[in-house]
Amino acid sequence: MVSKLSHRGPDSKGVWFDSQSGIALGHSRLAILDLSVAGHQPMESACKRFVLVFNGEIYNHLVIRKKLLREGYAFSWRGHSDTETLVAGISFWGIKKTLQESSGMFAVALWDRQEMSLTLARDRMGEKPVYYGWQGNSFVFGSELDAIKAHPQFENTIDRDSLCLLLRHNTISSPHSIYKGISKLDPGTILTLSSKSKAINLDTYWSMRSVASAGIENPFNGSHHDAVFGLESLLSSAVFDQMQSDVPLGAFLSGGIDSSLIVSLMQSQSSKKINTFSIGFSEKEYDEAQQAKAIAKHLGTAHTELYVSHTDALSVIPQLPKMFDEPFADSSQIPTYLVSQLAKKHVDVALTGDGGDELFGGYNRHIWVKSIWSKTGHLPLFVRKLIFFAITSLPPYSWDQFFEMCSAVLPKRYRVSQPGDKMYKLANVILAETPAGMYRNLVSHWNNPSSIVLGSNEPDSKLSDSSVLPNLFDIEQRMMFLDTIAYMPDDILTKVDRAAMAVSLETRVPMLDHRVVEFAWSLPLNFKIKNGQGKWILRELLNKYVPQELVDRPKMGFGVPLHNWLRGPLLDWSQNLLDPIKLRNQGYFNAEAVLQKWNEHLSGKSDWQHHLWDILMFQAWLDENQ
């Protein structure tokens, strides 16, 4: 099981077991802090009661050490690893208080010899993964499914209901997994299992719902200037903490607001040039490299860029089923892997700008849903259907050409990348009966996946369960909250973790420091979205470091021209995976419905790239995992 995770931890391996208790712990180490054997895992506490395995980083662990000593921790330190700090805190305070004291990203497994109990825990935002479940009479857990699959009692039964979630959201949302009997631990959650019982107890030590409610009930009451200063102080502190490393460190730089801000704060606190990395594409609508290069030059970073051809990008696709240990279909996985691969040649740790969109209203939907609803929500359904058919009567590339011709006279807020794709999203959401329905349509691919996955029932998710929502009055806040608890951990953070760990690169996300998150939720909405533009406060802060003209451009996704690849260089690969006989024999999908989408896409009549990529990623994963 440990050997299956060697890509996540190539530096050393360790196992510990107690055959009398029936417990075994294993760890594969990527050494970042304390490279000596004093950081080796599994690690026993000084008091011998606890044994710990831990994936991640505790950024404030030296602060925790000082607090433990002040409060009477009596043992001497053997090294300077955060693992030792964590197990010391647990032995002194207990696990819940220790995790609440910790600022970091982590997946933890802890054996308590005295209580004969196992505890699993996951960080607040879901940066590090934890899978677990009963297989036969064994309780198994690991950072990736590949480790669990190596266990001799693994049952290998695909969960068709979870497959519906893949088709809905291009990822299988927590707590579900692709296999029956295996779950993902939710962020901010502690799982406890006694050796005397099979009952699993779940408890939260930090709740995004509570944070959002507290922020709304006790809003920030300072000025705009105070808010910018407050965010700068918190985010600078988070960046400083996350720059601590005993190995080379750098940052991804896309040229967008979020990554540019993180790099700005890194460079302002460093006497050396920060290593920054970006990749570029020949297709201008997907290329951010020139923007990143200009910002790197302004900030004075040691910048490395790599222009990749479509051949380079396509060569990644055969690796995806192995890289993502369950089916995952966000096509930006490809450039994310490529920039991780580039960075790993120079550094072992990279900071990223993820989190800014979810916390500060950065997605187009945060602005458009309310605007579209105010203009169309009162219209009769037949009128909205007419608008739908009017938009979809033109293929996406025709809308791209139309917007290109009109770009000179269009207001800046309408100059978007890939406008044809966005027009089709508009057509889809305009049929919704409520703003919440608009949001769900926007974040859905297949709108009725249980009609596509044979023998399935789509399970509830956080996006369909209204009980997860705190009392948020604004649709923008509700969308940001749902993005934070669902889209971010299940898609964005999963994508970055798997792509980076595939090359043994550790990524860190300063925007997701819990103090920054809590501050963000205390800010009034107009500190985030103002004059039809999101991330107002991030823009104001970035303007202190980077001239506005260097970052003032339409928002771009970190994407690839998948729609064209499916009709061109990926055609044969796709045809093989979507072979009608194969689909029918495997029995997972309604073959006729899938092939209809495929033929419509090939003809150029419609753009079904996202729907088809969901199917293709499952088919490729199935071939790898038969």
C-alpha positions in Angstrom: 0.0 0.0 0.0 2.8 2.4 0.9 4.7 1.7 -2.3 1.7 2.8 -4.3 2.2 6.3 -2.9 5.9 6.7 -3.8 5.1 9.6 -6.1 3.7 11.5 -3.2 6.7 10.8 -1.0 9.8 9.6 -2.8 12.3 10.4 0.0 11.7 7.6 2.5 9.1 5.0 3.5 8.1 3.7 6.9 5.6 1.2 8.4 4.5 0.5 12.0 2.2 -2.2 13.2 0.8 -3.8 16.3 -0.3 -7.3 15.4 -2.0 -7.7 18.8 -4.2 -4.7 18.2 -4.7 -5.3 14.5 -3.5 -1.9 13.4 -0.9 -1.0 10.7 0.2 2.5 9.7 2.4 3.3 6.6 3.9 6.5 5.3 5.7 7.6 2.1 7.6 10.8 2.8 8.3 13.9 0.8 10.8 15.7 3.0 10.3 19.4 3.2 11.0 20.4 6.9 13.7 18.6 8.9 15.2 16.4 6.2 16.9 14.2 8.8 15.7 10.9 10.2 14.2 12.9 13.1 11.3 13.6 10.7 10.7 10.0 9.8 7.2 8.6 10.0 5.2 6.8 11.4 6.2 8.8 14.5 5.6 7.9 18.1 4.8 10.6 20.6 7.4 11.1 23.4 4.9 9.7 25.9 4.6 6.5 23.7 0.8 6.7 23.8 0.3 7.9 20.2 1.6 6.8 16.8 1.0 9.2 13.9 1.2 9.4 10.1 0.7 12.8 8.5 0.7 14.2 5.0 1.0 18.0 4.6 2.5 21.0 6.4 1.8 22.8 9.7 3.0 26.3 8.9 2.8 27.7 12.5 4.4 24.6 14.1 7.2 26.6 15.8 4.6 28.9 17.4 2.8 25.8 18.6 6.0 24.5 20.1 6.5 27.7 22.1 2.9 27.6 23.3 3.3 24.0 24.4 6.4 24.8 26.4 4.7 27.8 28.1 1.8 25.6 29.1 4.0 22.9 30.6 5.0 20.3 27.9 7.8 18.4 29.6 9.5 16.4 26.9 12.6 17.6 25.0 12.4 17.9 21.2 14.2 15.3 19.0 14.2 17.4 15.8 12.5 20.4 14.2 9.8 18.7 12.0 6.2 19.8 12.1 5.2 16.1 12.5 6.9 16.0 15.9 5.1 19.2 16.8 1.8 17.8 15.8 2.1 14.6 17.8 3.3 16.5 20.8 0.3 18.8 20.6 -2.0 15.8 20.4 -0.4 14.1 23.4 -0.7 17.3 25.4 -4.0 18.9 24.3 -5.8 16.2 22.4 -6.4 16.1 18.7 -9.3 18.6 18.4 -7.6 21.5 20.1 -4.3 20.7 18.4 -5.9 20.9 14.9 -7.7 24.1 15.9 -4.4 25.6 16.9 -2.8 24.5 13.7 -2.6 26.5 10.5 -1.9 24.3 7.6 -2.9 21.6 5.2 -3.0 18.0 6.4 -4.3 14.5 6.3 -3.7 12.7 9.6 -4.0 9.1 10.9 -3.5 8.6 14.6 -3.5 5.4 16.7 -4.2 5.8 20.4 -2.7 2.9 22.3 -4.5 3.7 25.5 -8.0 4.0 24.1 -7.3 1.4 21.3 -8.8 3.8 18.8 -8.0 5.2 15.3 -8.5 8.8 14.4 -8.4 10.3 10.9 -8.6 14.1 10.2 -8.5 16.4 7.2 -7.5 20.1 7.0 -10.2 22.8 7.1 -10.4 23.5 3.3 -9.7 20.1 1.9 -6.2 20.6 0.4 -5.1 17.1 1.3 -7.2 14.0 0.5 -8.3 11.2 2.9 -10.1 8.1 1.6 -11.5 5.5 4.0 -14.0 2.6 4.4 -14.7 -1.0 5.3 -13.6 -3.6 2.9 -14.5 -7.1 4.2 -13.6 -7.1 7.8 -10.8 -4.5 7.4 -11.0 -0.7 7.8 -8.7 0.8 5.2 -7.6 4.4 4.6 -5.1 6.3 2.5 -4.2 9.5 0.7 -5.2 8.0 -2.7 -7.4 5.1 -3.8 -4.4 3.3 -5.3 -3.1 2.6 -1.8 -6.5 1.2 -0.7 -6.7 -0.9 -3.9 -3.5 -2.7 -3.0 -5.2 -4.1 0.1 -6.0 -7.8 -0.3 -9.6 -7.3 0.8 -10.4 -4.5 -1.6 -13.7 -5.3 -3.3 -13.4 -3.2 -6.5 -17.1 -2.4 -7.0 -17.9 0.7 -9.0 -20.6 2.9 -7.6 -22.9 3.9 -10.4 -24.6 6.5 -8.3 -21.2 8.3 -7.8 -20.7 8.1 -11.6 -23.7 10.3 -11.9 -21.9 13.0 -9.9 -18.9 12.8 -12.3 -21.3 13.5 -15.2 -23.0 16.3 -13.3 -19.9 18.2 -12.0 -16.9 16.6 -13.8 -15.7 15.3 -10.4 -17.0 12.9 -7.8 -18.0 15.1 -4.9 -17.2 14.4 -1.2 -18.1 12.2 0.7 -18.6 9.9 -2.3 -16.0 8.0 -4.3 -16.0 5.9 -7.4 -16.0 2.7 -5.3 -18.8 1.3 -3.1 -17.8 1.2 0.5 -15.1 3.9 0.2 -15.7 7.5 1.2 -13.8 10.8 1.2 -13.5 12.5 4.6 -15.0 16.0 4.4 -12.8 19.0 5.1 -12.6 20.1 8.7 -13.7 16.7 10.0 -12.4 14.2 12.5 -13.3 10.5 12.2 -12.9 8.2 15.2 -13.1 4.4 15.1 -12.7 2.2 18.2 -11.2 -1.2 17.8 -14.1 -2.6 19.8 -16.8 -1.5 17.3 -17.3 -0.9 13.6 -19.2 2.3 14.3 -17.6 5.4 12.7 -18.0 8.7 14.6 -17.6 12.0 12.7 -17.1 15.3 14.3 -16.1 18.8 13.0 -13.4 20.9 14.5 -13.9 23.8 12.0 -17.0 24.5 9.9 -17.2 26.7 6.8 -21.0 27.1 7.5 -20.2 28.5 11.0 -17.5 30.8 9.5 -19.9 32.2 6.9 -22.7 32.7 9.4 -20.4 34.5 11.8 -19.1 36.7 9.1 -22.6 37.7 8.0 -23.8 38.3 11.6 -20.6 40.3 12.6 -19.5 42.1 9.5 -16.4 44.1 9.1 -17.3 47.7 9.9 -14.1 49.5 8.8 -13.5 51.6 5.7 -12.5 50.3 2.3 -9.0 51.4 3.2 -9.1 49.5 6.5 -10.2 46.4 4.7 -7.4 46.5 2.1 -4.9 47.0 4.9 -6.4 44.2 7.0 -6.3 41.8 4.1 -2.7 42.7 3.2 -1.6 42.0 6.8 -3.3 38.6 7.0 -2.3 37.5 3.5 1.3 38.6 4.0 1.5 36.7 7.2 0.0 33.6 5.5 2.5 33.9 2.6 5.4 34.3 5.0 4.4 31.2 7.0 4.1 29.2 3.8 7.5 30.2 2.5 9.2 28.3 5.3 11.0 25.3 3.7 14.2 23.4 3.9 14.1 22.8 0.2 13.9 25.1 -2.9 10.6 27.0 -3.2 8.8 29.0 -5.9 5.3 29.9 -7.2 3.0 29.4 -10.1 2.4 32.6 -12.0 -0.4 32.7 -14.5 -0.6 36.5 -14.8 -4.0 36.7 -13.3 -4.9 38.7 -10.2 -4.6 35.9 -7.6 -1.3 34.4 -8.5 0.2 37.8 -9.2 -0.8 39.0 -5.7 0.7 35.9 -4.0 4.0 36.4 -6.0 4.0 40.1 -5.1 3.7 39.4 -1.4 6.4 36.7 -1.7 8.9 38.9 -3.5 8.2 41.8 -1.1 9.3 39.6 1.8 12.3 38.0 0.2 15.8 39.3 -0.3 16.3 36.7 -3.1 14.5 36.5 -6.5 11.4 34.3 -6.1 11.3 31.4 -8.7 8.1 31.7 -10.8 6.7 29.4 -13.4 4.2 29.7 -16.3 3.3 27.9 -19.4 2.1 29.3 -22.7 0.1 28.0 -25.7 0.2 29.1 -29.3 -3.6 29.6 -29.2 -4.0 33.2 -28.0 -7.3 32.6 -26.3 -5.6 30.1 -23.9 -2.2 31.8 -23.6 -1.4 33.7 -20.4 2.4 33.5 -20.7 3.0 37.0 -22.0 1.0 38.5 -19.2 2.8 36.4 -16.6 6.2 37.4 -18.1 5.4 41.1 -17.9 4.4 40.8 -14.3 7.5 38.7 -13.4 9.7 41.3 -15.0 8.0 44.1 -13.0 8.3 42.2 -9.7 11.9 41.1 -10.5 11.3 37.3 -10.1 13.5 34.6 -11.5 10.9 33.6 -14.1 10.8 30.4 -16.2 8.3 29.9 -18.9 7.6 27.0 -21.3 5.6 27.2 -24.5 3.9 23.9 -25.1 2.6 22.6 -28.3 -0.6 20.6 -28.6 1.6 17.6 -29.0 3.1 18.2 -25.6 -0.3 18.7 -24.0 -1.8 15.6 -25.7 1.1 13.5 -24.4 -0.3 14.1 -20.9 -3.7 12.5 -21.6 -2.6 8.8 -21.4 -1.2 9.6 -17.9 -4.4 11.1 -16.5 -6.2 7.8 -15.5 -3.2 6.9 -13.3 -2.6 10.4 -12.1 -6.1 10.9 -10.9 -6.9 7.8 -9.0 -10.6 8.1 -9.6 -12.3 9.5 -12.7 -11.7 13.3 -12.9 -12.8 15.4 -15.9 -11.7 19.1 -15.5 -9.6 19.5 -18.6 -7.4 22.2 -17.0 -5.8 19.1 -15.3 -3.6 19.1 -18.4 -1.9 22.5 -18.1 -1.9 22.1 -14.3 0.3 19.0 -14.7 2.5 20.7 -17.3 3.3 23.7 -15.0 3.9 21.3 -12.1 6.3 19.3 -14.2 8.1 22.5 -15.2 8.3 23.8 -11.6 9.6 20.4 -10.2 12.7 20.8 -12.4 13.7 23.7 -10.2 11.9 23.6 -6.8 10.2 21.1 -4.5 7.5 23.5 -3.2 5.3 25.9 -5.1 2.7 28.4 -3.8 -0.4 29.0 -5.9 -3.1 31.6 -6.1 -6.1 29.3 -5.7 -9.0 30.4 -3.6 -9.3 34.0 -4.6 -12.3 33.4 -7.0 -14.3 31.5 -4.4 -13.7 33.8 -1.5 -13.8 37.2 -3.3 -16.4 36.8 -6.0 -14.1 36.2 -9.0 -16.2 33.9 -11.2 -18.3 35.3 -14.0 -21.3 33.5 -12.5 -21.0 35.5 -9.3 -21.9 38.6 -11.3 -24.0 37.2 -14.2 -26.6 35.1 -12.4 -28.2 38.0 -10.6 -28.0 40.2 -13.7 -29.5 37.5 -15.9 -32.3 36.7 -13.4 -33.2 40.4 -13.1 -33.6 40.6 -16.8 -35.2 37.2 -17.6 -36.7 35.8 -14.5 -40.0 37.5 -15.0 -40.3 36.3 -18.6 -42.8 33.4 -19.4 -41.1 30.1 -20.0 -42.0 30.1 -23.8 -40.1 33.4 -24.2 -37.1 32.0 -22.5 -37.2 28.9 -24.7 -37.2 31.2 -27.7 -34.1 32.9 -26.4 -32.5 29.5 -25.8 -33.2 28.3 -29.4 -32.0 31.6 -30.8 -28.6 31.3 -29.0 -28.1 27.6 -29.8 -29.1 28.0 -33.4 -25.5 29.2 -34.0 -22.6 26.9 -33.1 -20.1 28.3 -30.5 -17.4 29.1 -33.1 -19.9 31.4 -34.9 -20.4 33.3 -31.6 -16.6 33.5 -31.2 -16.3 35.1 -34.6 -19.2 37.5 -33.9 -17.6 38.7 -30.6 -14.2 39.0 -32.4 -15.7 41.3 -35.0 -17.5 43.4 -32.4 -14.6 43.5 -29.9 -13.6 47.1 -30.8 -17.0 48.5 -29.8 -17.9 46.1 -26.9 -17.7 47.4 -23.4 -14.7 45.9 -21.5 -16.9 43.7 -19.3 -18.3 41.9 -22.4 -14.8 41.1 -23.8 -14.5 37.6 -22.5 -12.4 34.6 -23.5 -14.2 31.8 -25.4 -17.5 33.7 -25.8 -19.2 30.9 -27.7 -18.9 28.6 -24.7 -20.2 31.3 -22.4 -23.2 32.0 -24.7 -24.2 28.3 -24.6 -23.9 28.4 -20.8 -26.2 31.4 -20.9 -28.7 29.5 -23.0 -28.7 26.7 -20.5 -29.2 28.8 -17.4 -32.0 31.0 -18.9 -34.5 28.1 -18.6 -34.0 27.8 -14.8 -37.0 28.7 -12.6 -34.9 30.3 -9.7 -31.5 31.9 -9.3 -30.4 28.8 -7.4 -31.5 26.7 -10.4 -29.4 29.0 -12.6 -26.3 28.4 -10.5 -26.8 24.6 -10.5 -27.2 24.6 -14.3 -24.0 26.6 -14.6 -22.0 24.2 -12.6 -23.6 21.1 -14.2 -22.6 19.3 -17.4 -25.2 16.5 -17.9 -28.5 17.9 -16.4 -30.0 14.4 -15.9 -27.1 12.1 -15.4 -29.1 9.2 -14.0 -30.7 8.9 -17.5 -27.2 8.4 -18.9 -25.7 6.1 -16.2 -27.5 2.8 -16.4 -28.9 1.4 -13.1 -28.2 4.6 -11.2 -29.8 7.1 -8.9 -28.0 10.4 -8.6 -27.2 11.0 -4.9 -27.7 14.2 -3.0 -24.7 16.5 -2.9 -23.8 19.7 -1.2 -25.3 21.6 -4.2 -28.6 19.9 -3.9 -28.9 19.8 -0.1 -30.3 23.2 1.1 -29.5 22.3 4.8 -25.8 23.0 4.2 -26.5 26.6 3.4 -26.2 29.2 6.2 -28.6 32.1 6.3 -27.2 34.0 3.3 -29.5 36.6 1.7 -27.6 37.4 -1.5 -27.4 34.9 -4.3 -23.8 36.0 -4.9 -22.9 34.9 -1.3 -24.7 31.6 -1.7 -22.8 30.9 -4.9 -19.5 31.8 -3.3 -20.3 29.6 -0.3 -21.3 26.6 -2.4 -18.2 27.1 -4.6 -16.0 27.1 -1.4 -17.5 23.9 0.1 -17.9 21.9 -3.1 -16.2 23.2 -6.3 -13.0 24.2 -4.6 -12.2 21.0 -2.6 -13.7 18.5 -5.1 -12.4 20.1 -8.3 -9.7 22.8 -7.9 -7.8 21.4 -4.9 -8.1 17.8 -6.1 -6.7 18.8 -9.5 -3.7 20.7 -8.1 -2.9 18.0 -5.5 -2.9 15.1 -7.9 -1.2 16.9 -10.7 1.6 18.3 -8.5 2.0 15.1 -6.4 2.4 13.1 -9.6 5.8 14.8 -10.0 6.5 14.9 -6.2 5.9 18.7 -6.0 4.3 20.1 -2.9 1.8 23.0 -3.5 0.7 25.5 -0.9 -2.3 27.8 -1.0 -2.0 31.0 1.1 -5.5 32.3 0.2 -6.9 29.4 2.1 -5.2 30.2 5.4 -8.2 29.9 7.7 -7.6 33.4 9.0 -7.8 34.8 5.5 -11.0 32.8 4.9 -12.6 34.0 8.1 -11.7 37.6 7.2 -13.1 37.3 3.7 -16.5 36.1 5.0 -16.7 39.1 7.3 -16.4 41.6 4.4 -19.6 43.2 3.0 -20.4 42.0 -0.5 -19.6 45.4 -2.1 -16.0 45.0 -0.9 -15.8 42.0 -3.3 -18.2 42.7 -6.2 -18.4 46.4 -7.3 -19.6 48.0 -10.5 -20.1 44.6 -12.1 -16.6 43.4 -11.4 -15.4 40.8 -8.9 -12.5 40.6 -6.6 -12.5 44.4 -5.9 -10.4 44.1 -2.7 -7.8 41.9 -4.3 -7.5 44.3 -7.2 -7.0 47.2 -4.8 -4.3 45.4 -2.9 -2.5 44.2 -6.1 -2.5 47.8 -7.4 0.0 48.6 -4.6 2.5 46.2 -6.2 1.7 45.9 -9.9 0.4 48.6 -12.3 -3.2 48.1 -13.1 -2.7 48.0 -16.8 -0.6 44.8 -16.4 -3.5 42.8 -15.0 -6.5 44.6 -16.4 -7.8 42.0 -18.9 -10.7 39.6 -19.3 -10.7 36.7 -17.0 -9.3 33.5 -18.6 -9.7 30.0 -17.5 -6.6 27.7 -17.3 -7.8 25.7 -20.2 -7.0 23.9 -23.4 -8.8 23.9 -26.8 -10.5 20.6 -26.1 -13.4 21.2 -28.5 -11.0 21.3 -31.4 -8.8 18.4 -30.2 -11.8 16.1 -30.0 -12.4 16.7 -33.7 -8.7 16.5 -34.6 -5.7 15.0 -32.9 -7.9 13.2 -30.2 -10.4 11.8 -32.7 -9.0 8.3 -33.0 -8.4 8.0 -29.2 -12.0 9.2 -28.6 -13.5 7.0 -31.2 -11.9 3.9 -29.6 -13.2 4.8 -26.1 -16.7 5.6 -27.5 -17.0 2.6 -29.7 -20.7 1.6 -29.6 -20.1 -2.1 -29.1 -17.7 -1.3 -26.2 -20.2 1.1 -24.5 -23.0 -1.5 -24.7 -20.9 -4.4 -23.5 -19.5 -2.5 -20.5 -23.0 -1.5 -19.6 -22.4 1.8 -17.7 -23.8 4.3 -20.1 -26.8 4.8 -22.4 -24.8 4.4 -25.5 -27.3 6.0 -27.9 -27.4 9.2 -25.8 -23.6 9.4 -25.6 -23.2 8.8 -29.3 -25.7 11.4 -30.2 -23.6 14.0 -28.4 -20.5 12.7 -30.0 -21.9 12.9 -33.5 -23.3 16.4 -32.9 -19.9 17.5 -31.7 -18.1 16.1 -34.6 -20.4 17.8 -37.1 -19.8 21.2 -35.5 -23.5 21.5 -34.8 -22.9 21.8 -31.1 -20.1 22.0 -28.6 -20.3 19.1 -26.2 -16.7 19.1 -25.1 -17.4 19.0 -21.4 -20.1 16.4 -21.6 -17.9 14.1 -23.7 -14.8 14.7 -21.6 -16.7 13.4 -18.6 -17.4 10.2 -20.5 -14.0 9.9 -22.0 -12.2 10.3 -18.7 -14.3 7.5 -17.1 -13.7 5.3 -20.1 -10.0 5.9 -20.0 -9.9 5.3 -16.3 -11.9 2.1 -16.7 -9.4 0.8 -19.3 -6.6 1.5 -16.8 -8.4 0.0 -13.8 -10.2 -3.1 -15.2 
